[in-house]
Amino acid sequence: MASQSQIYAGAFADPVFAAQSVFRDLMDGFARPGTIKQLSAKSVPPAPLSAAAGAVALTLCDHDTPVWLTSALSKSAVPQWIAFHSGAPVTSSKTEARFAFFERGAAIPSFDHFALGTQEYPDRSTTLVIEIEALADGAPLVAKGPGIKTEVEISPKGLPDVFLEFWNANRAIFPRGVDLVLTAGDALVCLPRTTRLSPKEA
């Protein structure tokens, strides 16, 4: 059972200023895919949710944004923490979720398990917030697309081997599809569905 301190503590010290700061970082991250954003606004969510993922939850989630959590997160103090600080309801339905959170090492299902939006309303999709081992030092990927002048190299460490397969299937249904926020500690990288990813050639 979650302790009261786990549920009530760990939110932003200055909620308005911090949420504005994280929101700017997220918007800039989605405008410039692949850019590592080190968050200055700090949150200390219950384990196993990371600091950056907690900051995303505090900034973007509210009573109108159902949240889906992995089994490990669901069994921790995270559901109560998110509910108390943001008012966001937790749902067991992936297709109803506006945000889905994955702790480091969690199994990631194919993205079509989540809400993909519609042709008329592509924004009615799930944003996946995935904690990985690191935002660098992994297998290099080349990113191209809107917000990227020519191309940019990213090297997230800890994504599943089938990640590119999932991502390419997601790209194929544009303008529908999910968007990703990759987190590691107190940093994040945004990958909108418009971004094309491919392995870097040796």
C-alpha positions in Angstrom: 0.0 0.0 0.0 1.3 3.4 -0.9 2.4 5.7 1.9 0.8 9.1 2.2 4.2 10.8 1.7 4.7 8.9 -1.6 1.4 10.2 -2.9 1.5 13.8 -1.7 5.1 14.7 -2.1 7.4 15.0 -5.1 5.4 17.4 -7.3 6.8 20.7 -8.6 7.9 23.2 -5.9 6.5 26.0 -8.0 3.7 24.3 -10.0 2.8 27.2 -12.4 6.4 28.2 -13.3 7.6 24.6 -13.5 4.7 23.4 -15.7 5.3 26.4 -18.1 9.0 25.5 -18.3 8.4 21.8 -19.0 5.7 22.7 -21.5 8.1 24.9 -23.4 10.7 22.1 -23.4 8.1 19.7 -24.7 6.9 22.0 -27.5 10.5 22.8 -28.5 11.2 19.1 -28.4 8.3 18.2 -30.7 9.2 21.2 -33.0 12.8 19.9 -33.2 12.6 16.1 -33.1 15.6 14.3 -31.7 16.8 17.2 -29.6 17.7 16.1 -26.0 16.0 18.4 -23.6 17.4 18.6 -20.0 14.5 19.6 -17.8 15.2 22.3 -15.3 11.9 21.8 -13.5 12.2 19.0 -11.0 9.7 16.4 -9.8 10.3 13.4 -7.7 7.6 10.9 -8.5 7.2 7.5 -6.8 9.4 4.7 -8.2 9.5 3.4 -10.8 8.4 6.5 -12.6 11.3 8.7 -13.7 11.8 12.4 -13.0 11.2 13.5 -16.6 8.1 11.2 -17.0 6.7 12.6 -13.8 7.3 16.1 -15.0 5.4 15.3 -18.3 2.5 13.9 -16.2 2.3 17.0 -14.0 2.5 19.3 -17.1 0.2 17.6 -19.6 -2.2 15.4 -17.7 -5.5 16.6 -16.2 -9.0 15.4 -15.5 -9.7 15.2 -19.3 -6.7 13.0 -20.1 -7.1 9.3 -19.2 -3.7 7.7 -18.4 -2.7 4.1 -19.0 0.1 2.6 -16.8 2.1 -0.6 -17.1 1.5 -3.3 -14.5 4.5 -2.3 -12.5 3.5 1.4 -12.4 -0.1 0.4 -11.6 1.1 -1.5 -8.5 3.1 1.4 -7.2 2.1 4.7 -5.7 2.2 6.2 -9.2 -1.6 6.0 -10.0 -2.5 7.9 -6.7 0.3 10.3 -7.2 -0.8 11.2 -10.7 -4.5 11.4 -9.7 -3.7 13.6 -6.7 -1.4 16.1 -8.5 -3.1 16.2 -11.9 -6.6 14.9 -11.5 -6.0 12.5 -14.4 -8.0 9.3 -14.3 -6.2 6.0 -14.8 -7.7 3.7 -17.4 -7.0 0.0 -18.1 -8.0 0.6 -21.8 -5.0 1.4 -24.0 -7.3 2.8 -26.7 -9.0 5.2 -24.2 -5.7 6.6 -22.9 -4.4 10.0 -24.0 -1.1 9.2 -22.3 0.7 5.9 -21.7 3.6 5.6 -19.3 6.3 2.9 -19.4 9.0 2.5 -16.8 12.5 1.5 -17.8 12.7 -2.1 -19.1 8.9 -2.5 -19.4 7.6 -4.5 -22.3 6.3 -2.2 -25.1 3.4 -3.6 -27.2 3.0 -2.6 -30.9 1.8 1.0 -31.1 -1.5 0.0 -32.8 -2.7 -1.2 -29.4 -3.2 2.4 -28.5 -5.5 5.2 -29.8 -4.3 6.2 -33.2 -6.7 9.0 -33.9 -8.8 9.3 -37.0 -8.3 10.9 -40.4 -10.6 13.7 -39.3 -9.2 14.0 -35.8 -5.6 12.6 -35.8 -4.9 14.4 -32.5 -7.2 12.0 -30.7 -4.3 9.6 -30.2 -2.1 8.3 -27.4 1.2 9.9 -26.5 3.6 7.2 -25.2 6.1 8.3 -22.5 8.8 5.6 -22.5 11.6 5.5 -20.0 14.8 4.0 -21.5 18.3 3.4 -20.2 19.8 6.5 -21.8 19.2 9.0 -24.6 22.6 8.4 -26.0 25.2 5.6 -26.5 22.6 3.2 -28.2 22.4 2.1 -31.8 22.5 5.2 -34.0 19.4 6.2 -35.9 19.0 8.8 -38.5 16.0 11.1 -38.1 14.5 13.1 -40.9 11.3 15.1 -41.4 9.5 18.3 -40.3 11.6 20.3 -37.8 14.8 18.7 -39.0 16.9 20.8 -41.5 18.5 17.8 -43.2 18.9 15.0 -40.8 19.9 14.4 -37.2 21.4 11.4 -35.5 19.9 10.0 -32.3 21.1 7.0 -30.3 18.6 6.0 -27.7 19.7 3.1 -25.5 17.2 0.5 -24.2 14.5 0.5 -26.9 13.2 -3.0 -27.9 14.7 -4.7 -31.0 11.3 -4.3 -32.8 11.2 -0.6 -32.2 11.8 0.4 -35.8 9.3 -2.1 -37.0 6.7 -0.5 -34.7 7.7 3.0 -35.7 7.6 2.4 -39.5 4.1 0.9 -39.1 3.1 4.0 -37.2 4.5 6.3 -39.9 2.7 4.3 -42.6 -0.7 5.4 -41.3 0.0 9.2 -41.1 -1.7 11.5 -40.3 -2.9 8.9 -37.7 -0.5 7.4 -35.2 1.1 7.8 -31.8 3.7 10.3 -30.7 6.6 9.4 -28.4 8.4 11.1 -25.6 11.5 9.1 -24.6 12.8 9.9 -21.1 15.9 9.0 -19.2 16.4 10.5 -15.7 15.5 14.2 -15.9 15.9 14.5 -19.7 13.7 13.7 -22.7 13.6 13.4 -26.5 10.4 13.9 -28.5 9.5 11.9 -31.6 6.4 13.1 -33.4 4.8 10.7 -35.8 6.0 12.8 -38.7 9.6 11.8 -38.0 11.2 9.2 -40.3 13.8 6.9 -38.6 16.3 4.6 -40.2 19.4 2.8 -39.0 22.6 4.7 -39.6 24.6 3.1 -42.4 28.1 2.1 -41.4 
